[in-house]
């Protein structure tokens, strides 16, 4: 389970970093701050669960240049899809409240990705199986 939680932690930390850029470039500061807060809460939950949580890097390399609203929205979708994909394997190795938390994290990320897709006028707006790699 530690490997799956560590992957989810890495995705949450990357999301926190990305939302600083997304909010400014997308012109969606309020939504980005709210999403960042949720990712911070999930990160803190994971750090508490892991005995030896690795520290996050000081910065992350963006998967593509984020220069305007369109690229910021694309990044938001990619980040949330990545978070959902990171939480999905946690479902297989947890039970009870831990599994409920993992499912909530995956679902929350999928819902945020859908909202960002809608704002970006992407199609399709939803994924058939959230958390599954494309």
N, CA, C and O of each residue as an XYZ file, in Angstrom:
536
protein
N       0.823     -1.197      0.000
C       0.000      0.000      0.000
C       0.866      1.260      0.000
O       0.451      2.296     -0.520
N       2.049      1.177      0.572
C       2.903      2.354      0.653
C       3.239      2.910     -0.728
O       3.269      4.126     -0.920
N       3.491      2.027     -1.683
C       3.822      2.462     -3.042
C       2.662      3.241     -3.678
O       2.878      4.261     -4.331
N       1.456      2.760     -3.484
C       0.283      3.430     -4.051
C       0.043      4.782     -3.372
O      -0.285      5.766     -4.034
N       0.207      4.818     -2.070
C       0.023      6.082     -1.349
C       1.107      7.089     -1.735
O       0.830      8.283     -1.854
N       2.323      6.619     -1.929
C       3.410      7.508     -2.339
C       3.133      8.100     -3.715
O       3.422      9.273     -3.951
N       2.580      7.309     -4.623
C       2.234      7.821     -5.955
C       1.112      8.857     -5.859
O       1.140      9.872     -6.555
N       0.139      8.602     -5.007
C      -0.940      9.573     -4.808
C      -0.383     10.860     -4.196
O      -0.794     11.957     -4.575
N       0.542     10.731     -3.259
C       1.174     11.905     -2.650
C       1.910     12.730     -3.707
O       1.789     13.955     -3.731
N       2.659     12.079     -4.565
C       3.385     12.797     -5.618
C       2.423     13.548     -6.529
O       2.698     14.681     -6.922
N       1.305     12.928     -6.867
C       0.313     13.591     -7.723
C      -0.311     14.786     -7.017
O      -0.526     15.829     -7.635
N      -0.601     14.646     -5.741
C      -1.186     15.756     -4.981
C      -0.211     16.928     -4.894
O      -0.608     18.084     -5.040
N       1.058     16.627     -4.659
C       2.051     17.705     -4.565
C       2.245     18.401     -5.913
O       2.407     19.621     -5.963
N       2.231     17.649     -6.983
C       2.337     18.252     -8.318
C       1.129     19.146     -8.598
O       1.266     20.208     -9.204
N      -0.044     18.717     -8.160
C      -1.256     19.521     -8.348
C      -1.157     20.837     -7.586
O      -1.523     21.890     -8.107
N      -0.668     20.776     -6.367
C      -0.511     21.992     -5.568
C       0.380     22.988     -6.304
O       0.056     24.173     -6.391
N       1.482     22.513     -6.821
C       2.404     23.383     -7.561
C       1.722     23.955     -8.807
O       1.808     25.155     -9.067
N       1.058     23.112     -9.562
C       0.438     23.542    -10.822
C      -0.656     24.579    -10.612
O      -0.818     25.481    -11.434
N      -1.400     24.465     -9.532
C      -2.508     25.400     -9.335
C      -2.052     26.837     -9.116
O      -2.824     27.765     -9.350
N      -0.836     27.036     -8.680
C      -0.316     28.396     -8.591
C      -0.221     29.050     -9.959
O      -0.436     30.254    -10.100
N       0.098     28.261    -10.948
C       0.198     28.745    -12.325
C      -1.182     28.803    -12.966
O      -1.508     29.770    -13.654
N      -1.982     27.784    -12.747
C      -3.304     27.689    -13.369
C      -4.175     28.880    -13.000
O      -4.800     29.485    -13.871
N      -4.222     29.221    -11.721
C      -5.085     30.317    -11.271
C      -4.770     31.622    -11.960
O      -5.677     32.348    -12.366
N      -3.502     31.926    -12.095
C      -3.079     33.189    -12.709
C      -3.343     33.175    -14.208
O      -3.953     34.102    -14.742
N      -2.891     32.139    -14.881
C      -2.975     32.092    -16.345
C      -4.400     31.858    -16.850
O      -4.763     32.351    -17.918
N      -5.210     31.111    -16.094
C      -6.573     30.805    -16.547
C      -7.555     31.890    -16.158
O      -8.680     31.915    -16.658
N      -7.144     32.798    -15.263
C      -8.080     33.815    -14.796
C      -9.147     33.222    -13.888
O     -10.255     33.749    -13.789
N      -8.807     32.129    -13.231
C      -9.743     31.413    -12.360
C      -9.135     31.287    -10.963
O      -9.023     30.189    -10.417
N      -8.747     32.424    -10.399
C      -8.019     32.393     -9.133
C      -8.812     31.738     -8.000
O      -8.258     30.945     -7.239
N     -10.083     32.057     -7.885
C     -10.897     31.507     -6.795
C     -11.009     29.995     -6.910
O     -10.820     29.279     -5.927
N     -11.315     29.510     -8.101
C     -11.446     28.072     -8.315
C     -10.114     27.363     -8.099
O     -10.062     26.282     -7.512
N      -9.039     27.983     -8.578
C      -7.716     27.381     -8.421
C      -7.316     27.321     -6.950
O      -6.759     26.319     -6.502
N      -7.591     28.373     -6.202
C      -7.261     28.366     -4.762
C      -8.045     27.291     -4.032
O      -7.502     26.601     -3.169
N      -9.320     27.144     -4.372
C     -10.156     26.122     -3.730
C      -9.619     24.725     -4.039
O      -9.526     23.881     -3.148
N      -9.265     24.485     -5.304
C      -8.711     23.184     -5.690
C      -7.382     22.936     -4.982
O      -7.121     21.836     -4.494
N      -6.557     23.960     -4.933
C      -5.262     23.819     -4.259
C      -5.458     23.447     -2.786
O      -4.726     22.612     -2.255
N      -6.431     24.058     -2.132
C      -6.691     23.743     -0.720
C      -7.073     22.279     -0.544
O      -6.612     21.619      0.387
N      -7.910     21.780     -1.433
C      -8.318     20.376     -1.351
C      -7.100     19.468     -1.543
O      -6.934     18.478     -0.831
N      -6.261     19.815     -2.506
C      -5.055     19.005     -2.734
C      -4.102     19.086     -1.538
O      -3.439     18.102     -1.211
N      -4.029     20.232     -0.892
C      -3.201     20.351      0.316
C      -3.736     19.463      1.438
O      -2.956     18.834      2.153
N      -5.044     19.408      1.597
C      -5.644     18.551      2.620
C      -5.363     17.082      2.329
O      -5.046     16.311      3.235
N      -5.481     16.704      1.071
C      -5.212     15.315      0.684
C      -3.724     14.992      0.898
O      -3.376     13.905      1.358
N      -2.858     15.949      0.557
C      -1.418     15.752      0.772
C      -1.148     15.529      2.257
O      -0.424     14.604      2.624
N      -1.720     16.364      3.103
C      -1.493     16.240      4.540
C      -1.993     14.898      5.069
O      -1.360     14.296      5.937
N      -3.125     14.431      4.550
C      -3.662     13.123      4.924
C      -2.653     12.025      4.568
O      -2.371     11.137      5.372
N      -2.117     12.107      3.345
C      -1.165     11.096      2.887
C       0.139     11.141      3.668
O       0.687     10.092      4.007
N       0.640     12.319      3.956
C       1.868     12.446      4.742
C       1.669     11.805      6.113
O       2.577     11.150      6.625
N       0.503     11.984      6.707
C       0.218     11.377      8.006
C       0.149      9.851      7.912
O       0.494      9.158      8.869
N      -0.294      9.324      6.771
C      -0.411      7.877      6.594
C       0.937      7.214      6.308
O       1.159      6.062      6.680
N       1.820      7.933      5.657
C       3.109      7.364      5.268
C       4.152      7.623      6.354
O       4.297      8.747      6.834
N       4.865      6.584      6.730
C       5.895      6.739      7.755
C       7.059      7.576      7.262
O       7.579      8.416      7.997
N       7.466      7.357      6.041
C       8.640      8.031      5.495
C       8.264      8.727      4.194
O       8.711      8.337      3.115
N       7.452      9.743      4.306
C       7.040     10.481      3.109
C       8.234     11.240      2.545
O       8.959     11.918      3.274
N       8.425     11.116      1.240
C       9.516     11.839      0.598
C       9.117     13.298      0.433
O       7.949     13.623      0.216
N      10.103     14.156      0.540
C       9.828     15.577      0.352
C       9.634     15.859     -1.130
O      10.221     15.202     -1.989
N       8.806     16.842     -1.404
C       8.539     17.197     -2.795
C       9.643     18.101     -3.314
O      10.310     18.792     -2.544
N       9.831     18.091     -4.624
C      10.848     18.992     -5.187
C      10.429     20.449     -5.023
O       9.250     20.746     -4.829
N      11.389     21.342     -5.102
C      11.088     22.772     -4.959
C      10.250     23.278     -6.118
O       9.503     24.245     -5.965
N      10.359     22.649     -7.256
C       9.591     23.050     -8.422
C       9.388     21.858     -9.330
O      10.066     20.838     -9.207
N       8.465     21.999    -10.222
C       8.150     20.935    -11.159
C       8.295     21.469    -12.574
O       8.094     22.656    -12.831
N       8.640     20.592    -13.469
C       8.698     20.968    -14.874
C       7.300     20.752    -15.448
O       6.741     19.660    -15.343
N       6.749     21.779    -16.041
C       5.426     21.666    -16.634
C       5.515     20.789    -17.889
O       6.533     20.800    -18.580
N       4.467     20.040    -18.181
C       4.502     19.144    -19.344
C       4.503     19.890    -20.683
O       4.815     19.315    -21.725
N       4.153     21.163    -20.638
C       4.150     22.025    -21.816
C       4.140     23.462    -21.320
O       3.791     23.706    -20.165
N       4.515     24.422    -22.167
C       4.493     25.820    -21.727
C       3.064     26.274    -21.402
O       2.133     26.042    -22.173
N       2.918     26.910    -20.273
C       1.611     27.439    -19.863
C       1.691     28.950    -20.027
O       2.252     29.652    -19.186
N       1.130     29.431    -21.106
C       1.301     30.831    -21.485
C       0.011     31.630    -21.522
O       0.046     32.860    -21.567
N      -1.129     30.947    -21.503
C      -2.409     31.649    -21.624
C      -3.520     30.814    -21.000
O      -3.276     29.749    -20.433
N      -4.751     31.322    -21.117
C      -5.915     30.641    -20.525
C      -6.067     29.218    -21.074
O      -6.290     28.281    -20.308
N      -5.950     29.056    -22.384
C      -6.159     27.742    -22.990
C      -5.159     26.710    -22.469
O      -5.544     25.589    -22.138
N      -3.898     27.075    -22.394
C      -2.898     26.117    -21.915
C      -3.026     25.894    -20.407
O      -2.721     24.806    -19.917
N      -3.469     26.902    -19.674
C      -3.684     26.728    -18.232
C      -4.846     25.766    -17.976
O      -4.767     24.916    -17.089
N      -5.908     25.899    -18.742
C      -7.046     24.982    -18.592
C      -6.648     23.562    -18.992
O      -7.065     22.592    -18.359
N      -5.851     23.448    -20.034
C      -5.349     22.136    -20.451
C      -4.516     21.514    -19.327
O      -4.625     20.316    -19.067
N      -3.692     22.318    -18.667
C      -2.891     21.831    -17.548
C      -3.788     21.395    -16.396
O      -3.538     20.360    -15.777
N      -4.820     22.162    -16.104
C      -5.739     21.803    -15.013
C      -6.380     20.443    -15.267
O      -6.485     19.621    -14.357
N      -6.803     20.211    -16.490
C      -7.397     18.917    -16.840
C      -6.366     17.806    -16.670
O      -6.660     16.760    -16.089
N      -5.176     18.033    -17.170
C      -4.121     17.020    -17.082
C      -3.766     16.723    -15.628
O      -3.567     15.565    -15.258
N      -3.687     17.756    -14.814
C      -3.361     17.579    -13.394
C      -4.434     16.752    -12.700
O      -4.121     15.795    -11.992
N      -5.686     17.112    -12.896
C      -6.765     16.390    -12.211
C      -6.908     14.959    -12.724
O      -7.182     14.045    -11.945
N      -6.724     14.760    -14.031
C      -6.730     13.390    -14.548
C      -5.592     12.590    -13.918
O      -5.766     11.419    -13.581
N      -4.438     13.216    -13.762
C      -3.297     12.545    -13.134
C      -3.552     12.200    -11.679
O      -3.159     11.131    -11.211
N      -4.208     13.101    -10.963
C      -4.539     12.829     -9.561
C      -5.517     11.652     -9.480
O      -5.344     10.750     -8.661
N      -6.537     11.670    -10.328
C      -7.502     10.557    -10.332
C      -6.800      9.241    -10.655
O      -7.079      8.215    -10.035
N      -5.892      9.273    -11.622
C      -5.149      8.063    -11.988
C      -4.243      7.590    -10.853
O      -4.026      6.389    -10.691
N      -3.725      8.514    -10.083
C      -2.857      8.140     -8.959
C      -3.647      7.529     -7.807
O      -3.144      6.651     -7.106
N      -4.877      7.988     -7.607
C      -5.679      7.464     -6.507
C      -6.333      6.125     -6.844
O      -6.627      5.341     -5.941
N      -6.564      5.854     -8.115
C      -7.273      4.622     -8.483
C      -6.599      3.361     -7.931
O      -7.300      2.509     -7.386
N      -5.276      3.201     -8.045
C      -4.648      1.987     -7.491
C      -4.759      1.882     -5.972
O      -4.640      0.788     -5.422
N      -4.984      2.985     -5.297
C      -5.134      2.950     -3.838
C      -6.411      2.195     -3.462
O      -6.473      1.566     -2.405
N      -7.421      2.256     -4.321
C      -8.680      1.552     -4.050
C      -8.460      0.049     -3.882
O      -9.094     -0.592     -3.044
N      -7.559     -0.497     -4.683
C      -7.335     -1.945     -4.667
C      -6.622     -2.442     -3.414
O      -6.669     -3.633     -3.107
N      -5.972     -1.553     -2.696
C      -5.169     -1.993     -1.547
C      -5.682     -1.439     -0.216
O      -4.984     -1.497      0.796
N      -6.896     -0.906     -0.222
C      -7.456     -0.344      1.007
C      -8.850     -0.911      1.267
O      -9.483     -1.495      0.387
N      -9.302     -0.721      2.500
C     -10.648     -1.127      2.897
C     -11.203     -0.064      3.835
O     -10.479      0.820      4.292
N     -12.473     -0.160      4.108
C     -13.112      0.703      5.099
C     -12.965      2.180      4.804
O     -13.129      2.628      3.670
N     -12.647      2.937      5.865
C     -12.533      4.387      5.742
C     -11.416      4.816      4.791
O     -11.537      5.818      4.088
N     -10.327      4.045      4.780
C      -9.229      4.391      3.872
C      -9.676      4.280      2.415
O      -9.319      5.118      1.587
N     -10.443      3.262      2.111
C     -10.946      3.091      0.741
C     -11.961      4.187      0.420
O     -11.979      4.707     -0.696
N     -12.788      4.534      1.371
C     -13.748      5.617      1.177
C     -13.024      6.921      0.871
O     -13.440      7.670     -0.012
N     -11.942      7.195      1.597
C     -11.147      8.403      1.348
C     -10.506      8.370     -0.036
O     -10.483      9.386     -0.731
N      -9.993      7.231     -0.437
C      -9.372      7.108     -1.763
C     -10.406      7.305     -2.864
O     -10.137      7.979     -3.859
N     -11.580      6.723     -2.690
C     -12.644      6.885     -3.686
C     -13.086      8.342     -3.768
O     -13.327      8.861     -4.858
N     -13.192      8.998     -2.622
C     -13.578     10.415     -2.613
C     -12.520     11.265     -3.316
O     -12.861     12.189     -4.054
N     -11.242     10.960     -3.093
C     -10.166     11.712     -3.739
C     -10.204     11.521     -5.248
O     -10.062     12.485     -6.000
N     -10.394     10.295     -5.690
C     -10.457     10.018     -7.122
C     -11.670     10.695     -7.752
O     -11.567     11.292     -8.824
N     -12.803     10.603     -7.095
C     -14.037     11.200     -7.607
C     -13.930     12.719     -7.650
O     -14.321     13.342     -8.637
N     -13.405     13.316     -6.589
C     -13.247     14.778     -6.556
C     -12.369     15.260     -7.714
O     -12.676     16.259     -8.364
N     -11.284     14.543     -7.960
C     -10.390     14.927     -9.061
C     -11.106     14.798    -10.401
O     -10.956     15.658    -11.269
N     -11.878     13.738    -10.574
C     -12.611     13.544    -11.831
C     -13.647     14.643    -12.047
O     -13.839     15.111    -13.170
N     -14.307     15.047    -10.977
C     -15.299     16.126    -11.085
C     -14.615     17.449    -11.431
O     -15.106     18.200    -12.274
N     -13.486     17.734    -10.785
C     -12.753     18.972    -11.111
C     -12.263     18.943    -12.554
O     -12.327     19.958    -13.247
N     -11.777     17.799    -13.012
C     -11.325     17.692    -14.406
C     -12.482     17.993    -15.356
O     -12.298     18.663    -16.372
N     -13.657     17.503    -15.030
C     -14.839     17.761    -15.864
C     -15.165     19.254    -15.886
O     -15.482     19.803    -16.942
N     -15.091     19.902    -14.747
C     -15.348     21.350    -14.705
C     -14.346     22.115    -15.555
O     -14.717     23.033    -16.286
N     -13.069     21.735    -15.459
C     -12.045     22.406    -16.259
C     -12.256     22.134    -17.747
O     -12.064     23.029    -18.570
N     -12.651     20.907    -18.099
C     -12.930     20.602    -19.505
C     -14.076     21.467    -20.036
O     -14.023     21.973    -21.157
N     -15.097     21.623    -19.219
C     -16.241     22.447    -19.628
C     -15.800     23.879    -19.870
O     -16.180     24.482    -20.874
N     -14.996     24.435    -18.955
C     -14.496     25.798    -19.134
C     -13.622     25.934    -20.376
O     -13.603     26.982    -21.021
N     -12.899     24.867    -20.703
C     -12.009     24.885    -21.866
C     -12.741     24.516    -23.153
O     -12.146     24.516    -24.231
N     -14.023     24.205    -23.043
C     -14.834     23.777    -24.193
C     -14.233     22.537    -24.858
O     -14.224     22.419    -26.083
N     -13.731     21.615    -24.031
C     -13.171     20.359    -24.536
C     -14.294     19.347    -24.706
O     -15.319     19.404    -24.026
N     -14.076     18.432    -25.617
C     -15.039     17.370    -25.828
C     -14.276     16.058    -25.963
O     -13.267     16.003    -26.667
N     -14.729     15.025    -25.317
C     -15.867     14.967    -24.410
C     -15.548     15.642    -23.078
O     -14.387     15.806    -22.706
N     -16.581     16.020    -22.391
C     -16.410     16.731    -21.125
C     -16.067     15.764    -19.993
O     -15.371     16.128    -19.045
N     -16.554     14.550    -20.099
C     -16.311     13.564    -19.049
C     -15.541     12.374    -19.599
O     -15.450     12.170    -20.810
N     -14.995     11.599    -18.682
C     -14.319     10.349    -19.047
C     -15.227      9.195    -18.653
O     -15.888      9.244    -17.615
N     -15.260      8.171    -19.469
C     -16.098      7.004    -19.174
C     -15.670      6.316    -17.882
O     -16.512      5.887    -17.093
N     -14.366      6.211    -17.667
C     -13.847      5.556    -16.483
C     -12.819      6.455    -15.825
O     -11.626      6.315    -16.096
N     -13.248      7.389    -14.954
C     -12.290      8.295    -14.306
C     -11.196      7.511    -13.586
O     -11.443      6.483    -12.956
N     -10.003      8.029    -13.704
C      -8.872      7.393    -13.055
C      -8.167      6.367    -13.898
O      -7.072      5.922    -13.555
N      -8.782      5.984    -15.000
C      -8.141      5.017    -15.891
C      -7.252      5.788    -16.871
O      -7.642      6.817    -17.424
N      -6.057      5.257    -17.063
C      -5.159      5.895    -18.028
C      -5.796      5.819    -19.407
O      -6.440      4.832    -19.761
N      -5.602      6.874    -20.169
C      -6.257      6.950    -21.488
C      -5.709      5.963    -22.456
O      -6.157      5.907    -23.601
